[in-house]
Amino acid sequence: MVTLSLPDKEQIEAFLRKNIYLHLYELGDMDDFFWPYTRWYTLEEDQTIKQVIMLYTAFDPPVMLALTDDIPGMQALLRSSQLPNQIFAHLSLGLRETLEETYTATSYGTHYKMAWTNPSACNTIDTTDVAHLSQSDLPALEALYAQGYPDNAFDPRILETGQCYGIYHPTHPGKLICAASVHVYSEYYQVASLGNVVTHPEWRGKGLATRTCARLCRSLQQHIRHIGLNVKANNASAIRCYQRLGFQTVAEFEEVLLTHK
């Protein structure tokens, strides 16, 4: 087996599509919009890719996706790869212990990967109060995230995809009270993931996120074949929302902050 870090897009794509919802984010980040911020590690045998790790470097620390159906194979790739001193990692369950050989790990808990398998579930959800958001809405978005989701990973470049929606306060037109967008979006690779879903603390429990995400899903459906998301396993209210929209759980993983010893 040989470890490589020189990416061959076609070979990587072919491997990732073997389990498309497990690797939805990696596929999305292959798009030219995200590609410059990625670094890839592959494990090959007989010129065939067996494992893939992706680093997304637009954030500090960079985000690593090490997701697999083959834990021993991924363990081998992790041990043979020269990784940054600090990483925020998405790891298949069982891999954190391998990285603890050289890193101090702080777990942020188990998360679910969900896939949009029943699009018709959105058909009965009223989205008339949901607005399409653009660059002019960025100040209102940033104010909402500061109040309702200060640890968000929202990248303002996402507004360029045209896939960002929200609900404004009914009596304060300049104040956003709910928003949803995407983490990755690629018409070329036909994948997208919902992300940065936030509701103002004073407006939670009123179904705003369900309506906003339903509108976003309908928009994505016009351009994208495979739609998914990540959600923390103990976030029962969010999971209920996504299930109502037609999503179902397809995999589990752990979010971990890794700092080299």
Buried (B, 14 or more C-beta within 10 A) or exposed (E): EEBEEEBEEEBBBEBBEEBBBBBBBBBBBBBEBBEEBBBBBBBBEEEEBBBBBBBBBBEEBBBBBBBBEEEEBBBBBBEEBEBBEBBBBBBBEEBBEBBEEEBEBEEBEEBBBBBBEEBEBBEEBEBEBBBEBEEEBBEBBBBBBEBBBEEBBBBEEBBEBBBBBBBBBEEEEEBBBBBBBBBBBBEEBBBBBBBBBBBBEEBBEEBBBBBBBBBBBBBBBEBBEBBBBBBBBEBEEBBEBBBBBBBEBBBEBBBBBBEEE
